[in-house]
């Protein structure tokens, strides 16, 4: 993943929402759905990694260590 300061959580979340909306279309072709599923999984992984890193930082601040 890119540096945390370069990561735009809101943008990635919105992109994931768009992928989900497209996947919910009953007329979607299987090839497109497969591609979107892969993109969605990648986005979920990036968002989870970002949140995990943020959690570690918050815990450090709470415990008083840098």
C-alpha positions, 0 to 999 in steps of 0.5 A: 500500500502507499504511504498512509498520508497518500491514502484517501480513505473517503475516495477508496470507500466511495469507489468500493460503494460504486463497485458494490452498486454495479455488482447489484445490477441484475443485468451485469455480465458474469465477466464484468462481475468477476472483474468488479469482484476482484477490484472490490476485494482489493479495495477492501484489503486496502481499507482494512490495512489502513484502518489497522494502521490507524488503530495501531497509531491510536493505541500508541497515543492512548498508551502514551508511546510514540 
